Amino acid sequence: MMAVETQAQYNTSYMMSEEHQYMSPEDEWDRDLLLDPAWEKQQRKTFTAWCNSHLRKAGTQIENIEDDFRNGLKLMLLLEVISGERLPKPDKGKMRFHKIANVNKALDFICSKGVKLVSIGAEEIVDGNTKMTLGMIWTIILRFAIQDISVEGQCVCVCVCARRGGIGKSSLFLGTLTPWKDGLALCALIHRHRPDLIDYSKLRKDDPIGNLNTAFEVAEKYLDIPKMLDAEDIVNTPKPDEKAIMTYVSCFYHAFAGAEQAETAANRICKVLAVNQENEKLMEEYEKLASELLEWIRKTIPWLENRMAEQQMRAMQQKLEDFRDYRRIHKPPRVQEKCQLEINFNTLQTKLRLSNRPAFMPSEGKMVSDIANAWKGLEQVEKGYEEWLLTEIRRLERLDHLAEKFKQKCSLHQSWTSGKEELLSMKDYESASLMEIRALMRKHEAFESDLAAHQDRVEQIAAIAQELNELDYHDASSVNARCQGICDQWDNLGTLTQKRRDSLERVEKLWETIDQLYLEFAKRAAPFNNWMDGAMEDLQDMFIVHSTEEIHSLITAHDQFKATLPEADKERMATMGIQSEIVKIAQTYGIKLSGVNPYTNLSPQDITNKWEAVKHLVPLRDQMLQEEVARQQANERLRRQFAAQANIIGPWIQTKMEEIGHVSVDIAGSLEEQMNNLKQYEQNIINYKCNIDKLEGDHQLSQESLIFDNKHTNYTMEHIRVGWEQLLTTIARTINEVENQILTRDAKGISQEQLNEFRASFNHFDRGEVEFARIMTLVDSNNTGVVTFQAFIDFMTRETAETDTADQVMASFKILASDKAYITVDELRRELPAEQAEYCISRMTRYIGADGPAGALDYISFSSALYGESDL
């Protein structure tokens, strides 16, 4: 093709062919007046169709090209449509001079566009001169349809046709037009821009009419280019009219040029919308994950805050096991979610900065800081919960011990008091002999001694009951009732004892003799029997200890008791010697003994039996104490085992935290090398998890053994857990910072050298006060006084890189809307992919201008909103 510039240029250098040289379009037209009438037929059909393709926009058309332009009205209308300008108001009269005036207005407008009309006058047009009318229309086509085609655009058509149809560049529109006759050139032109409309591989060079009709039909149906030529006329004419061919082909240029411009605009819009959709998806994912995590924290805190103690040890131990499951099973995934949430938030903010979008502001209460505060509150409640559980378990353990001890002492006391009230209420002294009365008196004195000895046990029972009440024992009512019964009975025994003494004292003057030996036996046997009762009680006493020191203290006390046994045995022998003396005296003086000591119910056999029982209980007590020693030694080994690991793991975690701090500051090399080093560092930390798990196992063994203190280490399991979680979070954040730097570098096209320069600038840069204040508002938008390296990179890339803007997106939409201030739903669906089109339709507001049709959309406010505050 040839580029048509101004009419003057066209007049001096129009076209060259193999047969003719044209000096100007007017001279050429004069020559054409004598040429083949077949050309005139082709021009009439082509020019008529071309005119109607424009006149239909004004709601009219022409039937006969030389007749319908004679009054100048449709001629002026045609020029207004193709130029987009208003011509002078036409004359409405029907006289010849009115028609000439209208045609002259049209010709003057053509001349005003730099076109020189030669030998074309208004009278010839009004008179219906076909040749002159066709010449005038050809001049209009040259000026408004062909002149605007750029050299570059024509060359594209030439090259495409050359590849598809074997046509040389010099043959298009110039010289022989034979290559257009087979239709392959037109089909190639359509296939180049719209390969979906024509399968070029199925066309045959020996079927020119079929090829031409295919091109004409496709152009009319899909490209809105009316049929301007007949295939038979082109094929059967030795040389088709080049003006008709040029007019027709120029329509393809205008159709494809607009389509390519619209495609470019649509691609830009799709790119911007894709960025927004991806960012919105990330925002929704953050909101969802944050909501779920906060909801879990909200539901978990009341559970941890519940301090309602259970009454049974088994129930409290189940609570402790539930808490262990929470720490071991339920909480770790939430720790990972919290860490991932922070990483996702940082990544999203980086992407928003890179795409020139405003920062993401989560919903109220869902900021990273809000989640951190909620998490902190959870851990504070969690720590208090564990301490409460352990305290309650110790309390219940103490309660169970005291309750069992209370029952044991009550049973012993009630066993001793059984029948005592009946005995004290007897009036046997009324019919007794003097000897018997004195015996009863001595027996009563022995009972009083025994009663006084049991006072301590009653006080112990009352003290245990009081402690059970103070520790909120669940069955305190039963304990109180039993204690009150014992106290009431004890008071009654005191009253009865005093009453019986009074009675015996009243008849004491009747007593004359007493068997001193029986009395002495009774007096010595009773305390010794009480001592044995106390010894048996102590030897069977339950104990609870928490250290080897405590058990050794019990062993020492037991050893001291065993040291008193020889002395006790002497007392037993002395007491039994009294009985032997009684038997000896009876045998000596022939006294018939009844076999019962009138002063005591204790028999020598009773003393012997209890003494044997005491000797039997001593080794059993030894065995119990030694078993407890073994248990405490095992507990001590658990303490030392836990401490040995904790004293290694604790400093290791602290060292790694410090190393990570140095790594994040001192890392060198490329970002990928830094990332690999950090990943390896992270893997080493993950590999260390087995040590934490082993320590958790030892910690659980300690708790199952009810070990709650450890003097061998300052590290508790809670310290190790918190340190480990902080270590995992810190390395993950450091890796995320490098990932974001890689993302920024790749998105902005920053080289490693530039990144190093940015880091150097970050550490050493100085600006003027005004410029420095501007920079600080960009890199420290929250006014924290701290500028991160990531924020500095974002600032540097914004300063040096170009990004899409709202104005660019508006310009792209304006192209799709054919320069209108609004766009329609059909235009969006026609120009954009389905997903992108529906995205725009759902978010664009209605156009409120008076010039828009119903359902028109406002793409200007939409483009601005793409770069405004997010609604999420």
Secondary structure, DSSP 8 states (H G I E B T S, - for coil): ------HHHHHHS--B-SS-B-S-HHHHHHHHTTS-HHHHHHHHHHHHHHHHHHHGGGT---S-TTTTTTTSHHHHHHHHHHH-----------SHHHHHHHHHHHHHHHHHTT----S--HHHHHTT-HHHHHHHHHHHHIIIIITTS-HHHHHHHHHHHHHHH---GGGSSSS--HHHHTSHHHHHHHHHH-TTT--GGG--TT-HHHHHHHHHHHHHHHS-------HHHHHHSSS--HHHHHHHHHHHHHHHHHHHHHHHHHHHHHHHHHHHHHHHHHHHHHHHHHHHHHHHHHHHHHHHH-----SSHHHHHHHHHHHHHIIIIIHHHHHHHHHHHHHHHHHHHHHHHHTT-------TT-SHHHHHHHHHHHHHHHHHHHHHHHHHHHHHHHHHHHHHHHHHHHHHHHHHHTTHHHHHH--GGGG--HHHHHHHHHHHHHHHHHHHHTHHHHHHHHHHHHHHHHTT-TTHHHHHHHHHHHHHHHHHHHHHHHHHHHHHHHTGGG-----HHHHHHHHHHHHHHHHHHHHHHHHT-----SSHHHHHHHHHHHHHHHHTHHHHHHHHHHHHHHHHHHHHHHHHHT----SS-TT-S--HHHHHHHHHHHHHHHHHHHHHHHHHHHHHHHHHHHHHHHHHHHHHHHHHHHHHHHHHHHHHHH--S-HHHHHHHHHHHHHHHHHTHHHHHHHHHHHHHHHHTT----TT-S--HHHHHHHHHHHHHHHHHHHHHHHHHHHHHHHHT--HHHHHHHHHHHHS----HHHHHHHHHHH-TT--S---HHHHHHHHHHHH-----HHHHHHHHHHHTTT-SSB-HHHHHHHS-HHHHHHHHHH-EE---TTS-TT-EEHHHHHHHHTS----
